[in-house]
Amino acid sequence: MTATPAAPGCLEGFTIGVTAARRAEELATLLTRRGATVVSAPAIRIIPLADDTELERVTRELVADPPKITVATTGIGFRGWMEAAEGWGLAEDLRATLGSTRMLARGPKAKGAIRAAELREEWSPASESSAEVLDHLLAEGIEGTRIAVQLHGATTEWEPVPDFCEVLRCAGADVVPVPVYRWTPPEDLVPMDRMIESIVTCALDCVTFTSAPAVASILMRAKGTGLLDAVLHAFRTRVLPACVGSITAAPLEQLGVTTSQPGRARLGALARHVAEELPRRANRIHAAGHVLSVRGGCVVVDGEVRQLAPAPMALMRALARQPGRVVSREDLLAALPGGGDDTHAVETGIARLRAGLGTPKAVQTVVKRGYRLALDPAECVDNNPRPPVSGYNPSLRPPRPAPLAGV
C-alpha cells in the first residue's frame, strides 16, 4: 500500500526551522510547496576536504600501508574523499589501494559511491546499520586485521559515542579512522542565535535536523548562551524536533528529548513526515464558538490563517498554555517582548489580539484578575500543552558571546 501524499497546503500557518548546511534549499522548497513558512539557519560549516590536512595525512598512510578491510559509511563522504585525493594527485594510488582491500558499505548510498569510483563492495547490510556492519566483522574474527573506517565526521559531547572503532580495537583489529570531513559552527552565528531564540519562545512549530553535527552545534550554542535548558524544554513540550534518522536523533534522544523520524532516512521522506505530523499534532481550542489553533507565528481561526504581530502573538501563547485558565496582567506583561512595568501595554496588546483574531469574544476579561480564553476546559483538545519555562523571561534575547573557536 502506498502512502497518501500530503495536501499542497497542509502546512499552511506552520513555521519550520531548517538547520541543514547542505541541501537546505531543497528541503526548504519541499516544505514551502506544502504551505510552510521556512526559517533557515545553517548550524554547521563543513571544512572543504581538499583543505583538510589530516585527511591527506591518513590517505598517504593508507597508500603506503594498505588495510585489509575498508568500511565506507556514507556516500557523500566516500565521494568527497576520492575528489580530495584527485586534488592531491593521489586518486589513482588511492583507488588501487582500496581495490586491493575487502570493501564493506554501510548502505546503498555508500555502495553507489564505491561503484561510481569503479570499485566493488564485498558486502552491505540490508538494514543500513553500522551495528550490523560491526556484527558482521566481529563474527568473522578480525584480530590482527588492519581496517580503515570512514568516519561520519567530528564528535562532540552530544554526538553518538564513537564506539565503532573502539569495539574493533577491543577485538584486536588495527583500526585506521578516516576523517572524511570535519565541521565547525558557522562563521556568522546570528542566524543560529535567532533560531535558538525562536525555539525557546515557541515561535517555531518544528525544527528539522539532517545530521547529528547540526544537532550538536545547536546544543553547543544554546549552552554557550545559557539557553540549553530552555531549548530542551521547548523540544520536549511545544516545538517538534524532526530528524532524518536515528543517528541524527541520537544526541537529543540521549538528553531525554523524544524526536520524530520518517520511516526512511531520506530528505523527501523527512518533508513528507513533517507534513503529516504537524497537522496531526496541532492543538485545537474551542473558544466562543470558534476553533483556534495556535501555531509558531500565527493563529488559525476556523481554518483561516491569522497572522499576528509579535506582541499579540506572545499574549496568545500565554493564554493558550492553559486554555480557560485566568492569566494575570502581571504574567501577561512578562510575556510581552521587551517587558516593561506598565500593565496598560497588556490592555493594548489584548485589544490588538482580539482584532487580529477577528473573534473578540474568544478572549474574555476577568475583572480584577486578568484574561482568559472563553471556553470550558473540558471542551479543549490540546495535544501540545505549553507550560512556562522555569527561569526564562521571554523578553530577554540570548546574549551574544564571542564565536566558538572550532569544535
VMD Tcl script that draws the C-alpha trace (Angstrom):
set ca {
  {0.00 0.00 0.00}
  {1.38 3.44 -0.91}
  {1.09 6.37 1.46}
  {-1.36 9.12 0.56}
  {0.61 12.23 -0.43}
  {0.17 15.25 1.82}
  {-2.10 18.01 0.52}
  {-0.27 21.00 -1.07}
  {-1.40 23.44 1.64}
  {-1.29 21.08 4.61}
  {1.49 23.07 6.31}
  {-0.13 26.48 5.88}
  {0.32 28.52 9.05}
  {3.22 26.41 10.35}
  {6.72 27.86 10.76}
  {9.57 25.38 10.38}
  {13.28 25.82 11.11}
  {15.84 24.26 8.76}
  {19.33 23.69 10.18}
  {20.89 21.92 7.20}
  {24.10 23.28 5.72}
  {23.89 21.09 2.63}
  {20.73 20.73 0.53}
  {18.99 23.32 2.72}
  {17.31 24.94 -0.28}
  {15.99 21.58 -1.44}
  {14.40 20.84 1.93}
  {13.02 24.38 2.21}
  {11.40 24.02 -1.22}
  {9.77 20.72 -0.26}
  {8.28 22.38 2.82}
  {7.20 25.67 1.24}
  {5.41 23.78 -1.53}
  {3.19 22.40 1.21}
  {2.47 25.89 2.53}
  {5.00 26.19 5.37}
  {6.94 29.30 6.32}
  {10.61 28.28 6.49}
  {13.33 29.88 8.62}
  {16.79 28.72 7.59}
  {19.89 28.92 9.80}
  {22.77 26.56 8.89}
  {24.04 25.08 12.14}
  {27.40 23.86 10.86}
  {30.11 24.70 8.35}
  {31.81 21.80 6.62}
  {35.58 22.12 6.20}
  {36.41 21.52 2.49}
  {38.03 18.12 2.14}
  {40.75 19.40 -0.15}
  {41.89 21.75 2.66}
  {41.86 19.04 5.33}
  {45.49 18.21 6.13}
  {44.50 15.38 8.49}
  {42.59 13.54 5.77}
  {45.55 13.95 3.39}
  {47.93 12.54 6.00}
  {45.71 9.48 6.63}
  {45.27 8.92 2.88}
  {49.03 8.85 2.31}
  {49.42 6.49 5.27}
  {46.88 4.06 3.79}
  {48.52 4.17 0.36}
  {51.88 3.35 1.95}
  {50.45 0.64 4.22}
  {47.14 -0.64 2.76}
  {44.42 -2.02 5.02}
  {42.90 -5.44 4.53}
  {39.31 -4.17 5.00}
  {37.77 -0.77 4.24}
  {34.39 0.30 5.65}
  {32.52 3.07 3.78}
  {29.79 4.61 5.93}
  {28.39 7.47 3.80}
  {28.11 8.11 0.09}
  {28.91 11.82 0.27}
  {31.91 11.15 2.49}
  {33.37 8.47 0.21}
  {32.85 10.57 -2.95}
  {34.41 13.58 -1.25}
  {37.39 11.51 -0.22}
  {38.01 10.42 -3.81}
  {37.61 14.00 -5.09}
  {40.02 15.34 -2.47}
  {42.56 12.65 -3.42}
  {42.29 13.85 -7.02}
  {43.33 17.32 -5.87}
  {46.35 15.89 -4.04}
  {47.40 13.79 -7.04}
  {46.62 10.60 -5.10}
  {43.42 9.47 -6.85}
  {44.91 6.57 -8.79}
  {47.01 5.40 -5.85}
  {44.01 5.53 -3.52}
  {41.76 3.71 -5.99}
  {44.38 0.98 -6.43}
  {44.80 0.70 -2.66}
  {41.08 0.38 -2.00}
  {40.68 -2.01 -4.91}
  {43.08 -4.39 -3.18}
  {41.01 -4.40 0.01}
  {37.74 -6.02 1.01}
  {35.20 -3.19 0.94}
  {32.06 -3.07 3.10}
  {29.35 -0.46 2.51}
  {27.00 0.61 5.31}
  {24.11 1.37 2.96}
  {23.02 1.93 -0.66}
  {24.45 5.46 -0.85}
  {27.89 4.27 0.24}
  {27.56 1.33 -2.16}
  {26.72 3.70 -5.03}
  {29.73 5.89 -4.26}
  {32.02 2.86 -4.23}
  {30.77 1.73 -7.63}
  {30.98 5.26 -9.04}
  {34.70 5.11 -8.20}
  {34.89 1.91 -10.32}
  {35.34 -0.20 -7.22}
  {33.20 -3.05 -5.88}
  {31.89 -3.72 -2.39}
  {32.03 -7.22 -0.94}
  {29.03 -6.86 1.39}
  {26.42 -4.38 2.57}
  {23.70 -4.84 5.24}
  {20.03 -4.54 4.28}
  {19.39 -2.51 7.45}
  {21.85 0.31 6.59}
  {23.01 -0.08 10.19}
  {26.53 0.44 11.47}
  {25.72 -2.08 14.22}
  {25.09 -4.81 11.63}
  {28.41 -4.00 9.91}
  {30.10 -4.31 13.28}
  {28.43 -7.66 13.99}
  {29.48 -8.91 10.56}
  {33.13 -8.05 11.21}
  {33.17 -9.46 14.72}
  {31.58 -12.71 13.55}
  {34.38 -13.41 11.08}
  {37.17 -12.62 13.54}
  {39.40 -9.59 12.99}
  {42.27 -10.00 15.42}
  {45.41 -8.54 13.84}
  {43.46 -7.24 10.81}
  {44.16 -3.72 9.56}
  {40.82 -1.96 8.95}
  {40.19 1.52 7.54}
  {36.91 3.06 8.77}
  {35.47 6.13 7.06}
  {34.05 8.25 9.87}
  {30.84 10.31 9.74}
  {32.51 13.48 11.00}
  {33.64 15.13 14.22}
  {32.44 14.06 17.64}
  {31.24 16.29 20.47}
  {29.82 15.63 23.91}
  {26.32 15.38 22.39}
  {27.00 13.20 19.37}
  {26.76 9.39 19.48}
  {29.69 7.77 21.25}
  {32.26 6.76 18.60}
  {32.33 3.17 19.79}
  {32.52 1.54 16.35}
  {36.31 1.90 16.08}
  {36.78 1.20 19.78}
  {34.90 -2.09 19.60}
  {37.04 -3.16 16.63}
  {40.18 -2.28 18.57}
  {38.99 -4.29 21.56}
  {38.53 -7.25 19.21}
  {42.21 -6.99 18.27}
  {41.96 -5.07 14.99}
  {44.44 -2.40 13.86}
  {41.97 0.42 13.12}
  {42.73 3.46 10.96}
  {39.96 6.09 11.29}
  {39.47 8.14 8.11}
  {38.05 11.62 8.98}
  {36.47 12.33 5.59}
  {35.00 15.61 6.75}
  {35.04 17.82 9.80}
  {32.74 20.62 10.84}
  {32.76 23.81 12.86}
  {29.98 26.20 13.92}
  {29.04 28.70 11.19}
  {31.15 31.84 10.88}
  {28.04 34.04 11.27}
  {26.28 32.95 14.45}
  {23.46 35.50 14.32}
  {21.00 33.35 12.29}
  {21.56 30.39 14.63}
  {21.09 32.64 17.69}
  {17.80 33.86 16.25}
  {16.67 30.30 15.63}
  {17.54 29.32 19.21}
  {15.54 32.29 20.47}
  {12.61 31.24 18.24}
  {12.79 27.71 19.67}
  {12.72 29.00 23.24}
  {9.81 31.38 22.60}
  {7.95 28.70 20.61}
  {7.89 30.93 17.53}
  {8.69 27.74 15.56}
  {6.40 24.76 15.27}
  {9.16 22.38 14.18}
  {12.92 22.25 13.67}
  {14.36 19.83 11.12}
  {17.75 18.18 11.51}
  {19.56 16.23 8.80}
  {22.79 15.43 10.68}
  {23.96 14.75 14.22}
  {26.60 17.54 13.97}
  {23.80 20.06 13.31}
  {22.04 18.93 16.49}
  {25.31 19.10 18.43}
  {26.07 22.58 17.12}
  {22.66 23.93 18.20}
  {23.12 22.38 21.64}
  {26.65 23.79 21.96}
  {25.49 27.29 21.08}
  {22.47 27.08 23.38}
  {24.74 26.02 26.22}
  {27.15 28.85 25.46}
  {24.33 31.41 25.60}
  {22.77 29.97 28.75}
  {19.64 28.69 26.99}
  {20.26 24.94 26.83}
  {17.61 24.03 29.43}
  {15.07 26.30 27.76}
  {15.77 24.76 24.33}
  {15.40 21.23 25.66}
  {12.18 22.21 27.45}
  {10.75 23.63 24.21}
  {11.65 20.47 22.31}
  {10.03 18.33 24.98}
  {6.79 20.31 25.03}
  {5.87 22.51 22.09}
  {8.48 22.53 19.27}
  {8.69 19.31 17.27}
  {12.28 18.14 16.61}
  {12.10 16.22 13.30}
  {15.24 14.22 12.47}
  {16.06 12.47 9.21}
  {17.08 9.27 11.02}
  {18.14 7.62 14.27}
  {21.82 8.63 14.01}
  {20.79 12.28 13.66}
  {18.31 11.97 16.52}
  {20.73 10.30 18.95}
  {22.09 13.48 20.64}
  {18.57 14.67 21.52}
  {17.30 11.23 22.49}
  {20.22 10.85 24.91}
  {19.07 14.06 26.62}
  {15.54 12.77 27.07}
  {14.01 14.57 24.08}
  {11.59 12.47 22.05}
  {12.17 13.12 18.35}
  {10.07 12.32 15.30}
  {11.54 10.50 12.31}
  {10.39 9.22 8.91}
  {10.46 5.52 8.07}
  {13.36 6.04 5.63}
  {16.34 8.29 6.23}
  {15.80 10.45 3.14}
  {15.24 14.17 2.65}
  {11.96 13.74 0.77}
  {10.70 11.32 3.40}
  {11.53 13.86 6.12}
  {9.49 16.57 4.37}
  {6.53 14.21 3.95}
  {6.79 13.12 7.57}
  {6.70 16.72 8.82}
  {3.71 17.41 6.56}
  {1.86 14.52 8.19}
  {2.94 15.07 11.80}
  {2.42 18.80 12.30}
  {-1.27 18.91 11.29}
  {-1.90 15.78 13.36}
  {-0.27 17.30 16.45}
  {-1.76 20.77 16.04}
  {-3.70 21.96 19.09}
  {-7.38 22.83 18.77}
  {-9.01 25.18 21.24}
  {-12.79 25.64 21.19}
  {-13.48 29.22 22.29}
  {-16.66 31.31 21.91}
  {-17.97 29.07 19.18}
  {-14.74 29.09 17.17}
  {-11.89 26.62 16.73}
  {-8.45 28.14 17.33}
  {-5.11 26.52 16.58}
  {-2.06 28.33 17.93}
  {1.00 27.95 15.71}
  {4.51 29.30 15.84}
  {3.84 32.64 14.13}
  {0.08 32.78 13.68}
  {-3.30 31.56 14.90}
  {-5.59 29.56 12.64}
  {-9.23 30.55 13.30}
  {-11.85 28.23 11.84}
  {-9.33 27.13 9.21}
  {-8.24 30.67 8.28}
  {-4.66 31.75 8.98}
  {-4.49 34.93 11.05}
  {-1.03 36.50 11.13}
  {-0.37 38.41 14.35}
  {2.25 40.93 15.38}
  {4.83 39.73 17.97}
  {3.09 41.34 20.99}
  {-0.45 39.91 20.47}
  {1.12 36.60 19.40}
  {3.05 36.43 22.69}
  {-0.16 37.12 24.62}
  {-2.00 34.41 22.67}
  {0.69 31.86 23.51}
  {0.49 32.78 27.19}
  {-3.32 32.40 27.23}
  {-3.19 29.12 25.29}
  {-0.70 27.39 27.58}
  {-3.58 26.52 29.88}
  {-6.76 27.23 27.91}
  {-9.61 28.53 30.03}
  {-7.40 29.47 32.98}
  {-7.17 33.11 34.02}
  {-3.76 34.68 33.32}
  {-2.94 37.77 35.39}
  {-1.95 41.05 33.82}
  {1.45 40.77 35.50}
  {2.12 37.38 33.89}
  {0.93 38.63 30.52}
  {3.17 41.69 30.88}
  {6.15 39.39 31.49}
  {5.29 37.51 28.29}
  {5.36 40.64 26.14}
  {8.51 41.24 24.06}
  {10.57 43.95 25.69}
  {8.97 43.60 29.13}
  {8.23 46.83 30.97}
  {6.14 47.60 34.05}
  {3.07 49.31 32.59}
  {0.09 46.95 32.50}
  {-1.57 49.30 30.04}
  {0.62 47.59 27.44}
  {-1.29 44.39 28.19}
  {-4.65 46.05 27.59}
  {-3.40 47.45 24.29}
  {-2.00 44.06 23.29}
  {-5.25 42.28 24.17}
  {-7.19 44.75 22.03}
  {-4.86 44.07 19.11}
  {-5.16 40.32 19.73}
  {-8.95 40.41 19.61}
  {-8.87 42.45 16.43}
  {-6.28 40.16 14.85}
  {-8.28 37.02 15.66}
  {-11.47 38.52 14.28}
  {-13.29 36.88 17.21}
  {-13.34 39.43 20.07}
  {-15.36 37.18 22.38}
  {-12.72 34.43 22.27}
  {-10.61 36.41 24.77}
  {-12.55 37.18 27.92}
  {-11.79 39.85 30.51}
  {-12.00 38.64 34.11}
  {-12.50 41.74 36.25}
  {-9.62 42.47 38.67}
  {-7.94 39.18 37.77}
  {-6.78 39.19 34.15}
  {-7.79 37.49 30.91}
  {-8.70 34.00 29.72}
  {-9.75 32.16 26.60}
  {-13.54 31.91 26.78}
  {-14.07 28.17 26.90}
  {-14.95 25.27 29.11}
  {-11.66 23.42 29.81}
  {-13.48 20.14 29.18}
  {-14.06 21.23 25.59}
  {-10.36 21.89 24.90}
  {-8.41 19.44 22.78}
  {-4.77 20.43 23.19}
  {-2.20 17.87 22.17}
  {0.68 20.17 22.99}
  {0.29 21.89 26.38}
  {2.92 24.53 26.86}
  {3.83 25.13 30.49}
  {6.04 28.14 31.07}
  {9.80 27.66 31.03}
  {11.14 27.94 34.55}
  {13.52 30.82 34.97}
  {13.12 32.11 31.41}
  {11.99 35.66 30.65}
  {10.75 35.77 27.04}
  {11.51 39.48 26.87}
  {15.23 38.76 27.09}
  {17.16 37.96 23.95}
  {20.05 35.48 24.23}
  {23.42 37.05 24.93}
  {25.92 37.26 22.10}
  {29.18 35.71 23.31}
  {32.22 35.53 21.07}
  {32.01 32.85 18.33}
  {33.17 29.41 19.34}
  {36.63 28.52 18.11}
  {36.33 25.20 16.34}
  {34.53 22.27 17.87}
}
mol new
graphics top color blue
foreach p $ca { graphics top sphere $p radius 0.5 }
foreach p [lrange $ca 0 end-1] q [lrange $ca 1 end] { graphics top cylinder $p $q radius 0.2 }
display resetview
